[in-house]
Amino acid sequence: MGVRKKPMRVYSVVKYAAIACGDAEVFMKFAQSRYKEKIWAHAAGVVIVEEAGGVVTDAGGRNLDFSKGVYLEGLDRGIIACSGQVLHDKFIGAVNCMFATMHHMYVCYNASREEESKVCLLQCITCTFATIHCSYATGWGFSSLFRDWFSPS
C-alpha cells in the first residue's frame, strides 16, 4: 500500500479535524473494557465533522449523547466518524454484521487484549467488504488509506 511511516498517536480531536478537512475519511474508536470515553475528548470534534458534512455516531449507528455528564455512556462497540453518510453506512453495516453473524463475535466481546479486538474487527470488515485487504490501523482509527476502497458511488 505504500505506507512508509509509522502512524502517529494523536488525540481524538486531531483525527476528527483530519476528517473535516478531507485528509482522512474514517476514524474508529474501539470500545475498551473498564474505560469510559469522556465527553470533552469528542464533543468539539463531533461538531467539526458534522459541520463539514460528515457523520459521527456510536458504532451501533446511534447519535452520541453528551447530556449524561462527564462520560459518553453506552459505547459498547465504540465510535465511528466518517466524511459522509454513504461511507458511514458501510462501516455501520460491517460492525452490525460482525456482531450479528460473524464467528469472531465471541472473541471481540471477550478479547483479553485490546489489540485482539482491533484485529477481530479488521477481519470482520475484510469479510464484509472483500475489497479491503488491510491490516493497518492507526492506533485508534483508520487512516485515509481507505479513501480508495470506499468511494461513494
C-alpha positions in Angstrom: 0.0 0.0 0.0 3.0 2.3 0.0 2.9 3.1 3.7 6.3 4.4 4.6 5.9 6.0 8.0 4.7 4.6 11.3 1.3 6.1 12.3 1.4 8.8 14.9 -0.7 8.6 18.1 -2.7 11.8 18.4 -5.7 12.9 20.4 -9.2 12.2 19.0 -9.9 15.9 18.1 -6.9 15.8 15.7 -8.5 12.8 13.9 -11.9 14.5 13.8 -10.1 17.5 12.2 -8.4 15.3 9.6 -11.9 14.1 8.5 -13.3 17.6 8.5 -10.6 19.0 6.3 -10.5 15.9 3.9 -7.2 14.4 5.0 -8.9 11.2 6.2 -12.3 9.6 5.7 -12.8 7.3 8.6 -12.0 7.4 12.3 -13.0 4.4 14.5 -12.5 4.5 18.2 -12.8 1.0 19.6 -14.6 0.4 22.9 -12.3 -0.6 25.7 -13.4 -2.6 28.7 -13.2 -0.7 32.0 -12.7 2.6 30.2 -15.4 5.3 29.6 -14.9 8.0 27.0 -15.1 11.5 28.3 -17.3 14.0 26.6 -14.6 16.6 26.3 -12.5 14.3 24.2 -15.2 14.1 21.5 -17.7 17.0 21.7 -15.8 19.6 19.7 -14.6 17.0 17.2 -18.1 15.8 16.5 -19.3 19.4 15.9 -16.4 20.0 13.5 -17.0 16.8 11.5 -20.8 17.4 11.3 -20.4 21.0 10.2 -18.1 19.8 7.4 -20.8 17.3 6.2 -19.5 14.2 8.0 -21.3 11.8 10.3 -20.4 10.7 13.8 -22.3 8.1 15.8 -21.6 5.2 18.1 -20.7 2.0 16.3 -24.3 1.0 16.5 -25.4 4.0 14.5 -26.9 6.0 17.4 -26.1 9.7 17.9 -23.6 10.3 20.7 -25.3 11.6 23.9 -23.4 14.4 25.6 -26.1 15.1 28.2 -25.2 12.4 30.7 -22.4 14.2 32.5 -18.7 13.6 32.3 -18.8 10.3 30.3 -20.3 9.1 27.0 -22.5 6.3 28.2 -23.4 3.2 26.2 -20.4 2.9 23.9 -20.4 -0.9 23.9 -18.8 -1.0 20.4 -17.1 2.3 20.0 -17.4 5.4 17.9 -17.4 5.8 14.1 -16.7 9.1 12.4 -16.9 9.3 8.6 -16.6 12.0 5.9 -20.0 11.2 4.5 -23.2 9.2 5.1 -22.6 6.5 2.4 -19.2 5.6 3.9 -20.7 5.7 7.4 -23.5 3.3 6.4 -20.9 0.8 5.1 -19.0 0.8 8.3 -22.1 0.6 10.5 -23.2 -2.4 8.3 -19.8 -4.1 8.8 -20.0 -3.6 12.5 -23.6 -4.8 12.7 -22.7 -7.9 10.6 -19.8 -8.6 12.8 -21.8 -8.5 16.0 -24.8 -10.4 14.5 -23.3 -13.1 12.3 -19.6 -13.3 12.3 -17.8 -16.1 14.2 -15.4 -13.5 15.6 -18.1 -12.0 17.8 -17.2 -14.0 20.9 -13.6 -13.1 20.5 -14.4 -9.4 20.1 -16.5 -9.3 23.3 -14.1 -11.3 25.3 -10.7 -10.3 24.0 -8.2 -10.3 26.8 -6.2 -7.6 25.0 -7.3 -4.5 23.2 -5.2 -5.4 20.1 -7.1 -8.7 19.6 -10.4 -6.7 19.4 -8.9 -4.5 16.7 -7.6 -7.4 14.7 -11.0 -9.1 15.0 -12.9 -6.0 13.7 -10.5 -5.7 10.8 -11.0 -9.3 9.9 -14.8 -8.8 10.1 -14.7 -5.7 7.9 -12.5 -7.6 5.5 -15.0 -10.4 5.4 -17.8 -7.9 4.8 -16.1 -5.8 2.2 -13.9 -8.0 0.1 -12.2 -5.0 -1.4 -10.4 -4.2 1.8 -7.2 -6.2 2.3 -5.7 -4.2 5.1 -4.3 -5.0 8.5 -3.2 -1.4 9.0 -4.8 0.6 11.7 -3.5 3.9 13.0 -3.7 3.2 16.7 -7.2 4.2 17.5 -8.5 4.7 14.0 -8.2 4.0 10.3 -6.2 6.4 8.1 -7.1 7.9 4.8 -5.8 4.7 3.2 -9.4 3.6 3.0 -10.2 6.5 0.6 -9.5 4.4 -2.5 -11.6 1.4 -1.3 -14.7 3.3 -0.1 -15.5 5.8 -2.7 -19.2 6.7 -2.6 -20.9 5.7 -5.9 
